[in-house]
Amino acid sequence: MTSREQLLATTFVDLADTLVADFDVIDFLHLLATRSVELLDADAAGIMLADDAGLHVMASSTEEARLLELYELQNDEGPCLDCYRTGRPVVRTDARTMRTKWPVFTQRLRELGFRSAHALPMRLRGDTIGALNLFRSAPGHLSESALAIGQAMADVATVGLLQERAIAASERLAIQLQDALTSRVQLEQAKGVLAQRTGLPMDQAFQLMRDYARGRGKRLGDVAAHIIAGSVDSDLLRDAPRPKPPRTRPNER
Amino acid sequence: MRSRRVAEILSEVDGGPDLLMRLSTECLAALSVTGVGVALMTADGPSGVVVAATDDRARQLEELQFALGEGPCVEASASGRPVLQPDLQVAGPARWPRFGAAVLDAGVQAIFAFPLRVGAIRVGVLDCYRDVPGRLVPADLAEALAYARAVTEAVLYLQSHDGLIAPIDSRAEVHQATGMIAIQLNVGLADALLRLRAHAYSSDRTVASVAADVVGRRLSFDDGAMEP
């Protein structure tokens, strides 16, 4: 294998490997950007990803690439945006067409020393999550094979990112559920502790706890934890109303 | 990632109410078992929240494990591995002294528990039981594992749509009673829960019904009657 083939093979493995404990999306996209430059006969690369609020510049191989992507967002024109909107590759090297389609972007591109721009979609089936921008200082477009390899890299990275996102979302929900279960247990236990200490019915014990938390600007969960630990008793009990005598005498056990 | 079979199972039930109950019913139909139950678990063990049961015995199985703090679902959740016990008569009482005896009395002969986990996070357990002894055949085992993954996804889906609030609410009295008993006996909350569970077990009642008596002040764990 040539060293380029070796790098290509390593890159595909690296881009597929998102399921690691310390996964960092910025590091990952930075890897995609720098390897794109090394492998694809491009001089700079940048990556934008979309969220609910729109596209964001996530990573770039050089400061120039980062600036170009920011210009695209600022002026709402450029290959990355077209690519994201259509979900299709954008390959434009003809100077006149570029100037017509993206006047500001094309000017900035030239000022920063580039002559052509490409954008490859980061897409899985119908879902486009962003785009990979490739900039060249020489005129003319990337070869068919370079574009195919670039698209394959973008595809693998997209699968990896979506997989990582799905797992992260699942973990968030699982942790939420754990928290809901444990915080609920604490809250109810605290009600029970207070009801027993004061002789109040459960709903009034809860009211007492809530008023206490509100009056002191504390979180209900924290107050519950303190009640369970026995550390806010005196204050709370001083606030407590006297229970009404029960209607019937409780049964002997 | 979700396998094809898991996707198939989930597409058959297609969201909506009683999602976990319908998944359990489908699971029961797909396997040669007598009943299926699903309980939520925490890192400390059973939460007491049973989110689905295809029959009374399946519910009782979950209740018993909550009451006793031991059993296959407790083990499966803690270890993250399925616990397969094809013949409780032979191995049950030795492995789980109290749970083993209690379930045999209830007519359960074999039990298979599958952990519902997201990474290292314990979410719950899927329990399948049988009223005759016998192993799960490999095809059934594969199917049960697919159902466990489908149920895990369904639990997370419900969590993201506020669908677990009502089942978690349903256990409120148990925890309230635990707090009351802790003060009555001047013991910690974990001990108080053990005393509540022991009382339920020895009086052959559910933890929930004993808890209701404690909260309703019809039952007190301290010596005399309660002070008014």
HADDOCK unambig.tbl for C-alpha pairs under 7 A between the chains (distance, minus, plus):
assign (segid A and resid 170 and name CA) (segid B and resid 118 and name CA) 6.90 0.50 0.50
assign (segid A and resid 170 and name CA) (segid B and resid 156 and name CA) 6.78 0.50 0.50
assign (segid A and resid 171 and name CA) (segid B and resid 118 and name CA) 6.10 0.50 0.50
assign (segid A and resid 173 and name CA) (segid B and resid 156 and name CA) 5.91 0.50 0.50
assign (segid A and resid 173 and name CA) (segid B and resid 159 and name CA) 6.60 0.50 0.50
assign (segid A and resid 173 and name CA) (segid B and resid 160 and name CA) 6.67 0.50 0.50
assign (segid A and resid 174 and name CA) (segid B and resid 118 and name CA) 6.67 0.50 0.50
assign (segid A and resid 174 and name CA) (segid B and resid 121 and name CA) 6.66 0.50 0.50
assign (segid A and resid 174 and name CA) (segid B and resid 123 and name CA) 6.40 0.50 0.50
assign (segid A and resid 174 and name CA) (segid B and resid 156 and name CA) 6.49 0.50 0.50
assign (segid A and resid 177 and name CA) (segid B and resid 159 and name CA) 6.47 0.50 0.50
assign (segid A and resid 178 and name CA) (segid B and resid 42 and name CA) 6.13 0.50 0.50
assign (segid A and resid 185 and name CA) (segid B and resid 175 and name CA) 5.86 0.50 0.50
assign (segid A and resid 188 and name CA) (segid B and resid 172 and name CA) 5.98 0.50 0.50
assign (segid A and resid 188 and name CA) (segid B and resid 175 and name CA) 5.27 0.50 0.50
assign (segid A and resid 188 and name CA) (segid B and resid 176 and name CA) 4.82 0.50 0.50
assign (segid A and resid 189 and name CA) (segid B and resid 175 and name CA) 4.90 0.50 0.50
assign (segid A and resid 189 and name CA) (segid B and resid 176 and name CA) 4.68 0.50 0.50
assign (segid A and resid 189 and name CA) (segid B and resid 178 and name CA) 6.11 0.50 0.50
assign (segid A and resid 189 and name CA) (segid B and resid 179 and name CA) 4.27 0.50 0.50
assign (segid A and resid 190 and name CA) (segid B and resid 179 and name CA) 6.12 0.50 0.50
assign (segid A and resid 191 and name CA) (segid B and resid 176 and name CA) 6.00 0.50 0.50
assign (segid A and resid 192 and name CA) (segid B and resid 176 and name CA) 4.11 0.50 0.50
assign (segid A and resid 192 and name CA) (segid B and resid 177 and name CA) 5.87 0.50 0.50
assign (segid A and resid 192 and name CA) (segid B and resid 178 and name CA) 6.87 0.50 0.50
assign (segid A and resid 192 and name CA) (segid B and resid 179 and name CA) 4.22 0.50 0.50
assign (segid A and resid 192 and name CA) (segid B and resid 180 and name CA) 4.59 0.50 0.50
assign (segid A and resid 193 and name CA) (segid B and resid 179 and name CA) 4.40 0.50 0.50
assign (segid A and resid 193 and name CA) (segid B and resid 180 and name CA) 4.92 0.50 0.50
assign (segid A and resid 193 and name CA) (segid B and resid 183 and name CA) 6.22 0.50 0.50
assign (segid A and resid 195 and name CA) (segid B and resid 180 and name CA) 6.93 0.50 0.50
assign (segid A and resid 196 and name CA) (segid B and resid 180 and name CA) 5.09 0.50 0.50
assign (segid A and resid 196 and name CA) (segid B and resid 183 and name CA) 6.60 0.50 0.50
assign (segid A and resid 245 and name CA) (segid B and resid 228 and name CA) 6.23 0.50 0.50
assign (segid A and resid 246 and name CA) (segid B and resid 228 and name CA) 6.47 0.50 0.50
assign (segid A and resid 250 and name CA) (segid B and resid 217 and name CA) 6.38 0.50 0.50
assign (segid A and resid 250 and name CA) (segid B and resid 218 and name CA) 5.61 0.50 0.50
assign (segid A and resid 250 and name CA) (segid B and resid 225 and name CA) 6.96 0.50 0.50
assign (segid A and resid 250 and name CA) (segid B and resid 226 and name CA) 6.95 0.50 0.50
assign (segid A and resid 251 and name CA) (segid B and resid 218 and name CA) 5.74 0.50 0.50
assign (segid A and resid 251 and name CA) (segid B and resid 225 and name CA) 6.93 0.50 0.50
assign (segid A and resid 252 and name CA) (segid B and resid 225 and name CA) 5.13 0.50 0.50
assign (segid A and resid 253 and name CA) (segid B and resid 219 and name CA) 6.20 0.50 0.50
assign (segid A and resid 253 and name CA) (segid B and resid 220 and name CA) 6.77 0.50 0.50
assign (segid A and resid 253 and name CA) (segid B and resid 225 and name CA) 6.81 0.50 0.50
